[in-house]
Amino acid sequence: MATFLSQSEIEALCTLEEVIATQREVFARHARAETVLGPRAVLTQGENAQFSYIARASSGGPTIVKFGTVVPSNAQRGLPAVQTTVAVLDAETGSPTHFFDGETVTRLRTVATSMAVANTVTAHAKRIAIVGIGHQGLAHATAAREIFQPLELIGISRQANSSCAGDSPFTSITSDISSLDGFDLAFLCTNSMAPVLSNPLAENSLVVSIGSFAPNRSEISPELLSKADHLFVDDPAISIEQCGSVRGALAQATRSWTEPRGIGSLFHGPTPTILGRSYFFSVGLGIQDAALVELLLKKMGR
């Protein structure tokens, strides 16, 4: 019978630093064509989306199958907006050997990838914003506070109030996104189908978008993105087809860049020096989940 690992069991097996290391390594492998990435399927249904994919983090690693849904209105039903499961298939028999709580795997690997990119592109960041303070937003805020120790860490939410609880990672919470002017780093963690960011950050800055994971979702306006100095994505071919913001920017008559650049180039070889306004879009790849699953199985002695 397949083993199921819950949120608490997964979190007890790994640290943030270890998960970040898995994501840096898997994207470096991806740049060297050493991963196995099956087709990524996304079906949109109004504001909802269903997705599935299959992958290996290395040629000899375990095969994972991931499937799930994104339903923003679930918050009103007392259900998670994102529901997903990760299954591990036995290489010899094809039988499922493990099931992992998919929301936990998704949150951990997404945050780890965001932090790996941010620490490479904007290691200097001291003014950081989180737009959308749901589960992913809060997880990004906690990680950003730990890694960057910023002077200012603000949360931006439509239902914001001015107070922060004692254990909040934020220095302040607001609903005014125009307050991002001059910030070094921003993480967009929304379910918005329309752009939430239309103005640039500081001269040398990074915006990380995790909510533009489908063709009908665009957290950054095409006009703003077309003026980027650097555009990074987890996989160029997939992002061109499935990232709403990238698709919109590619349709612009003029752009300051030609094609998006895979983040594997950031982790493959010497650490680059990157100046200017940078953007990173994470649509989410099966190799990310597979890399974390490899770590978890190793920790379990499997």
C-alpha positions in Angstrom: 0.0 0.0 0.0 1.3 3.5 -0.9 2.5 5.7 2.0 0.9 9.1 2.5 3.0 12.0 3.9 1.1 14.9 5.5 2.1 18.6 5.8 3.6 18.1 9.2 5.6 15.0 8.2 6.9 16.8 5.1 7.9 19.9 7.0 9.7 17.8 9.7 11.9 16.2 7.0 13.5 19.3 5.4 14.7 22.8 6.0 14.2 25.9 3.8 17.9 25.9 3.0 17.7 22.2 1.9 14.7 22.9 -0.3 16.4 25.9 -1.9 19.4 23.7 -2.7 17.1 21.2 -4.5 15.6 23.9 -6.7 18.9 25.5 -7.6 20.3 22.1 -8.6 17.2 21.0 -10.5 17.1 24.1 -12.6 20.9 23.9 -13.3 20.2 20.3 -14.5 17.3 21.5 -16.6 19.6 24.0 -18.3 21.9 21.1 -19.1 19.0 19.0 -20.4 19.4 16.5 -17.6 15.8 16.5 -16.3 12.8 14.7 -17.7 9.8 17.0 -18.1 6.6 15.7 -19.6 3.8 18.0 -21.0 2.3 20.4 -18.5 -1.5 20.6 -19.0 -3.6 23.6 -17.7 -7.4 23.8 -18.3 -9.0 27.2 -17.5 -12.6 27.5 -16.4 -13.5 31.1 -15.7 -11.3 32.1 -12.8 -10.7 28.4 -11.9 -7.9 26.2 -13.4 -7.1 22.5 -13.3 -3.6 21.2 -14.0 -1.5 18.1 -14.2 2.0 17.1 -15.1 4.6 14.3 -15.0 8.4 14.6 -14.4 11.7 13.4 -13.1 14.3 15.7 -11.5 17.1 13.5 -13.0 17.2 10.8 -15.6 17.4 8.0 -12.9 15.2 9.7 -10.3 11.6 8.7 -9.4 8.8 9.7 -11.6 6.2 12.0 -10.0 2.7 12.7 -11.2 1.0 15.9 -9.9 -2.6 17.0 -10.4 -4.8 19.6 -8.8 -7.0 22.6 -9.0 -7.0 26.4 -8.3 -10.4 27.7 -7.2 -10.1 31.2 -5.6 -13.7 31.2 -4.4 -13.0 28.2 -2.2 -12.0 30.7 0.6 -15.7 31.4 1.0 -16.3 27.7 1.4 -13.7 27.1 4.0 -11.6 25.1 1.5 -8.1 25.7 0.2 -7.8 27.8 -3.0 -5.2 25.3 -4.3 -5.8 21.6 -3.9 -3.2 19.1 -5.3 -1.6 15.7 -4.8 1.8 14.4 -5.7 2.2 10.7 -6.5 5.5 8.7 -6.8 5.5 5.8 -9.3 7.7 2.8 -8.9 10.2 2.5 -11.7 9.9 -1.3 -12.0 6.2 -2.0 -11.3 4.6 1.4 -12.1 2.7 1.2 -8.9 2.2 4.3 -6.7 4.6 4.0 -3.8 4.0 7.4 -2.0 1.5 10.2 -2.0 2.5 13.6 -0.7 0.3 16.5 0.5 0.5 18.5 -2.7 -0.2 21.9 -1.2 2.8 21.5 1.1 5.1 20.3 -1.7 3.9 23.2 -3.9 4.3 25.8 -1.2 7.8 24.7 -0.2 9.3 24.3 -3.7 7.7 27.5 -5.0 9.0 29.6 -2.1 12.4 28.0 -2.4 12.6 28.8 -6.1 11.5 32.4 -5.5 14.2 32.8 -2.8 16.9 31.2 -4.9 16.2 33.6 -7.8 15.8 36.6 -5.5 19.1 35.9 -3.6 20.9 35.7 -6.9 19.4 38.7 -8.6 18.7 41.1 -5.6 20.9 39.9 -2.7 21.0 43.6 -1.7 17.2 43.8 -1.1 16.2 45.7 2.0 12.8 47.0 1.0 10.5 44.0 0.2 6.8 43.7 -0.6 4.4 40.8 -0.7 1.3 41.4 -2.8 -1.4 38.9 -1.8 -1.0 37.6 1.7 -2.7 34.2 1.5 -0.8 30.9 2.2 1.8 31.5 -0.5 2.2 35.2 0.4 2.7 34.5 4.0 5.2 31.7 3.3 7.1 34.0 1.0 7.1 36.7 3.6 8.4 34.4 6.3 11.2 33.1 4.0 12.1 36.6 2.8 12.4 37.9 6.4 14.7 35.0 7.3 16.9 35.3 4.2 17.2 39.0 3.6 16.5 40.5 7.1 15.0 43.5 5.4 14.6 47.0 6.9 11.0 47.0 5.5 8.7 44.1 4.7 5.2 45.2 3.7 2.1 43.1 2.9 -0.4 44.4 0.3 -3.9 43.0 0.3 -7.3 44.2 -0.8 -8.7 43.5 2.7 -5.7 45.1 4.4 -5.8 46.9 7.7 -3.0 48.9 9.2 -2.2 46.7 12.2 0.1 43.6 12.4 -0.2 40.8 14.9 2.8 40.2 17.1 4.0 37.2 15.2 3.4 38.7 11.8 6.4 38.8 9.4 5.3 42.2 8.1 6.4 45.7 9.3 3.1 47.0 7.9 0.1 45.9 5.8 -1.7 48.1 3.3 -4.0 48.0 0.3 -2.1 50.7 -1.6 0.0 49.1 -4.2 1.4 52.4 -5.3 3.5 52.3 -2.1 5.9 49.9 -4.0 7.7 52.8 -5.6 11.4 52.5 -4.7 11.2 48.9 -3.4 14.0 46.5 -4.3 12.0 43.2 -4.4 8.3 42.3 -4.7 6.6 38.9 -4.7 3.2 38.7 -6.4 1.2 35.9 -4.9 -2.3 36.6 -6.0 -5.1 34.8 -7.8 -5.8 37.9 -10.0 -6.7 37.4 -13.7 -5.9 41.1 -14.3 -2.6 43.0 -13.8 -2.0 44.1 -10.2 1.3 45.8 -11.0 1.6 48.5 -13.7 4.5 50.6 -12.4 8.2 49.7 -12.0 10.1 49.2 -8.7 13.6 50.7 -8.0 16.2 50.9 -10.7 17.9 47.7 -9.6 15.1 45.5 -8.5 13.3 42.2 -9.0 9.6 41.3 -9.3 8.7 37.6 -8.8 5.3 36.6 -10.1 3.8 33.2 -9.1 0.2 34.0 -10.0 0.6 34.2 -13.8 0.6 30.4 -14.2 -2.0 30.1 -16.8 -2.8 32.0 -20.1 -5.8 33.8 -18.5 -3.7 35.1 -15.5 -1.5 38.2 -15.8 -0.2 39.8 -12.6 2.0 42.3 -14.5 0.8 44.6 -17.2 2.2 43.8 -20.7 3.3 47.4 -21.1 5.4 47.3 -18.0 6.9 43.9 -18.8 7.8 45.0 -22.3 10.2 47.5 -20.8 12.0 45.0 -18.6 15.8 44.9 -18.6 15.7 41.2 -17.8 12.9 38.6 -18.1 13.5 35.2 -16.4 11.1 32.3 -16.4 11.3 28.7 -15.2 11.0 27.3 -18.7 10.9 29.6 -21.8 8.9 27.3 -24.1 6.2 26.6 -21.5 6.0 30.2 -20.3 5.6 31.5 -23.8 2.5 29.3 -24.2 1.1 29.3 -20.6 2.1 32.5 -18.7 -0.5 35.2 -19.2 1.9 38.1 -18.6 4.6 36.8 -20.9 2.1 36.1 -23.7 0.7 39.7 -23.3 4.2 41.2 -23.4 5.1 39.2 -26.5 2.2 40.7 -28.3 3.5 44.2 -27.7 4.8 46.0 -30.8 8.1 46.9 -29.1 10.0 45.3 -26.3 13.4 45.8 -24.7 14.1 42.1 -24.7 13.7 39.4 -27.4 12.9 36.2 -25.6 12.5 35.1 -21.9 15.5 33.5 -20.3 15.4 30.3 -18.2 16.5 30.6 -14.6 18.8 27.6 -15.0 21.3 30.1 -16.5 21.4 31.8 -13.0 22.5 28.6 -11.3 24.6 27.0 -14.1 28.1 28.4 -13.9 29.5 31.5 -12.2 27.0 33.7 -10.3 26.1 36.5 -12.8 26.0 40.2 -12.0 22.5 41.5 -13.0 21.7 45.2 -13.0 18.4 46.9 -14.0 14.8 46.0 -13.5 14.3 42.2 -13.6 11.1 40.0 -13.6 10.8 36.3 -12.9 7.6 34.3 -13.7 7.0 30.9 -12.1 4.3 28.9 -13.8 5.5 25.8 -11.9 7.2 22.7 -13.3 7.0 19.1 -12.3 10.8 18.9 -12.0 10.5 21.2 -9.0 8.2 18.8 -7.2 10.3 15.8 -8.3 13.4 17.4 -6.9 11.8 18.0 -3.5 10.4 14.5 -3.5 13.9 13.1 -4.2 15.1 14.9 -1.1 12.2 13.6 1.0 12.6 10.0 -0.1 16.3 10.2 0.7 15.5 11.6 4.2 13.1 8.7 4.6 15.9 6.2 3.6 14.0 5.2 0.5 
